[in-house]
Each structure stands twice: as structure tokens, then as C-alpha cells.
Amino acid sequence: MRRHPRRGEAGGEVSEASSERAPSGRTRSTEAPSVRGAEVGRRIGVGLMYGLWKPRVLGAWKVPTSGPVILAVNHSHNIDGPMVMGVAPRPTHFLIKKEAFIGPLDPFLLGIGQVKVDRSTADRTAITQALAVLEHGGVLGIFPEGTRGEGDFASLRAGLSYFAVRSGAPIVPVAVLGSTERRGRLIKGLPPLRSRVDVVFGDPFEAGDGSGRRTRKALDEATERIQKQLGAHLDHARRLTGRA
């Protein structure tokens, strides 16, 4: 079931009214999270993910080599974000719930260019930072389902459609498929250590209808198109990796 954009959250709902505007009515430019920091995060992610698991990356060449891009990632494991951050061909700025920014993780995650989101309110800072990533031609990572669950893209929040329609950036679907077996797990929500984790990048697609409309109806229609595309990619990824 679709939910309308009212709250800002990690990969979740946002409202156009939440974006900061200059007195002229135009969106106020804001400083984007550090690209250099995100590149450092990518290198750290590569080391950790290949050291603890056995990633198999398929279709990474489909990610555009330049310009704004949104990676729409399914979310069933706690390592989905770090995994994609590590294996993606470009530095990625993920929208991450503020609850993850605990203690020393707060300066660390901010230092590697990630975006903190307060899911309890319309988080203007997170929204403007995410739009700034795209405005500066960067890569924004979003979990369209908003939180960790079955990872099947069954229930999308409207945040993804908002950012895609607002920025005009293409969406690249990403399926992270890891073992769901409990045997061998040290921590709940993680695949067993040294198990294979497949990361499948799909073909980029446009969420909007080309009209440039940003009305509630346009966002609803974009969400429907996105859900069909993401669902089809996940089915393809499962067949391709033998996890169907």
C-alpha cells in the first residue's frame, strides 16, 4: 500500500513543502555531503564486505558513470547499505535513520558523507542535503521501503518518487540477496559470515512521465511505475543468481 509523503525518513516519506526555499521561492542551495568522505566510505566498505562475506557483483556497469543517480536498494539485512556502498562503482550517499548515528558512529557516518534522517518529522536538513547530492551530480542511496523487512519492494514509501521526480535523476534498482539461513549467524539481521551475498544492479529508468509535474497525483503515478520496475528487477535478480 502506498503512503503519501508526509514525514522525512531513511528512504521514506518526504514533502515538497519541507524543502528549504529562498525568499524568491527558489530552492535554497545547500552544501552537499562530502564526496571525498563517501569515497573513503566506499573503500572502507570494500575492505569490510570482502573480508567478512563473499560478495558477487553483477551489472555494476549499468550505473551511469557521471551525473545524478539514485540507487534504490531492497533492505532485508543490516549490511545492505555498507555492502552497496562498498561495491558500487561510484561514491554513494545513503539516507540513514538518525538512530544509527550513535556515539562514535555519528561523526564517522557524517564524515563518510552519509545523510542523517529524523523519521519522526519532516526533516528539512536531510531533504535539502539529499537534493544537494543530486544537484551536484552525485549518487544518492535510498531504501524505498523505509526500513529493514522482507526486502521485496512490496510496500514503497513516497520518498523515492519525490526525489526522482524533483531532481529528474534516473533510478538504478539494486537487489541485495544474502542467505536467510539462521545457521552460522553471529548477529541477528546479518547473513552468515563468509557466505555469498549477491548484489545485482539493474537498468536505469526514469520515474517521471516527462511532464515535469510534481503534484500528489504525479508522485502517486511515479510510485506505481517505480514499484513495477523494482519488483521486476528483483524477480530477475533472483532468477539470475539462483535464489528464486
N, C-alpha and C positions, 0 to 999 in steps of 0.2 A: 504494500500500500504506500502511495506517495505521500509525503508530508510537505507542507508548504514552508517556504523559507522564513523562519521567524527567529531562530537562535543561531549564533555562530558556534560551531563546534568542529572538532577534527574531522574534516571531510564531510561535515554535516551541513546544517541549515544556516543560511545567511540571508540578510535582507538588503536590497539595494539602498534602502534608507539608512542603513548602518554605515555606509561608506562616508568618509570624511570629505566635505566639499568646501571649496574656497568660496569667498563672498560672491564671485562671479557665477557660481553654480557649477563650475567645472570641478572634477575630482582633483583634490589637492595631491600633488606629487609627494611621495614619501620615500625614504631611503629603504632600498630592498635589503633583505638579509644578505650576509656576506657570501659571495660566490666562492671566494678563496676558502672560506671556512667550510662550505659544502664540499669542496674538492678534498679538503683534509678529511672530512667525514666519510667521503667515498673511499678513500684509501684505507682508513681505519676499518670500514665495513668490509672491504675486500679481505683484509687480513683475518678478521674475526670469523666471517662467514665461511671462508675456505679452510680455516683452521679447525672449526667446530663441526661443520657439516660438509656435504658434498654437493655443492650447487651445480646444476646443469642449466645453462642459459641458452634459450632458443629465441631467435628473432630480434635480438638487440639491435641489429642493423636497421630495423624498421623505425627506430626513434629518429626523428629529424635531427640533423647534425647542428642546426642553428635555429634561432627564433624561438618564440614562446611555445611551450608544450605542457600539457597536463597528463601526468601518469595516473590512471585510475586503477587502483590496486585492490584486489579482494583481501579480506582480512580474517584469517582463521587461526593464525599463530602469532605469538608475541614477537617473533623475529621478522615478520613480513616487511616492516619498514626498513630496518637495518639491512636486510637481505637485498631489497631492491636498491637501496642507497649504495650498497657495495658493488652490485653487478651492473647497474645502469651505465650506459656509455657516457652520460653527462652528469655533472653535479646536480643533486636534487634537493629541493627544499620541501620537507614534508610539513603538513599541518598536523600538529600533535597536541593532544589534550594536555591542559596545564598540570593535571595530576601526575604526569610523568616527570615534570620538572622538580624533582625532589632533591634537596641537599646539593651535593656537588654536581648532580646531573643538570641542574638549572644553568649554571654558566657554561657547562660543557655543550649541552644541546644548542644553546643560543650561539655559542662560539663556532659550531659547525653549521650554522646557517639554517637551523630549523625554526619553525614558527609556532609559538605557544598560543593555544586557543582556550579561552574560557567558555565552556559549553553551557554555562548557566545563564548567559546573557548574549546580546548582540555585541560581539567583540570587535569594535571598530578598528582597534590596532591590528588585530590578526587579519581582518579583511583587507585593510589597506596595504599591509605588508605582502599578503598573498598576491594582490593585484599588482603590486610593485615588482614582484618577481617576474610576472608575465610581461609587464610593461617594459622591463629591461631585457626581455628576450631569454628569460631563464626557464627552468623546469620546476613545475610545482607538482608535488606528490599528494594525492588525496585518497583516503579510504571512503568511497562513496556510501558505504553502509553506516558510516559514522562510528562504529565500534566493532570490537572483535566478536565474531559469531560463527556462522556456518561457512562464511566466505563464498557464498553462492550468488551474490549480487541480487538476491531476491527482493530486498526492500531498500530502495535507494532514497537518500535524503536529497534535498534540492540544492545543496551547496555546489555540487559538481556542475550542474546545469547553469547555475548563476555565474560561476567563474568562467565557464566555457563560452557562454553567450555574451557576457560582459566584455571579455578580452578578445574573443574571436580565435583563441588558441585551439589547435587541434587536440583531440584526446587520443592517447595511446593506451588501450586496455592492457593490463598486466595481471596474469594469473600466477599466484604463488601456490604451488602444490607440494605439500610435505606429507610425511607419514602421519596418519591419525592413530597409530597404534600407541597404547599406553606403555607397552613393554619397552624398556630402555630409556624412558624419560627420567630426567633428574628433576625437572621443574615443570609444573602444570602449564600447559599452553605452549610448550616447546616441542618440536619433533625430536625423536631420539638423537643423541649425539652421533655424528659420523654417518647419519642416514642421508639418503639422497633428497635434495629439495630442488624441484623444477621451477624455473622462473621463465614464463613464456610471454614475450611481448607480441602484441597484435598490430594490425594495420591502423595507422592514424585515421581519424574521421572527424568531421565537423558536427557539432551538436545543434547549431542553429539551422534555420531554414533559408538563410541567405537574406532575409528581410531586414535584419538588424534590430528587430523588435525585442524589447526586454520586459514585456508585460507578464503578468501572472500566467496568462494562457500560453504565451510563448515559452515560458520556463517549464510549464507542465508538459507541453508538447516535446520540448527538448529532453526532459527527463524520460519520457516514453521511448524516444529514439535511442537515448543512451543505454537504457536498460536492455533493449533488444540487442544492441551491439555488444554490450558487455557479457550478456548471457550467451550469445552465440560464440564469442571468443572463449569463454570458459569451457563450453562444451567441446570446442575444437581443441583446446589445450589438454583437456582430459583424454581425448582420443589420441592425440599426438604423443602424449607421454605414457600412455597405457594405464592411466588412472581412472578411466571411465567406469 
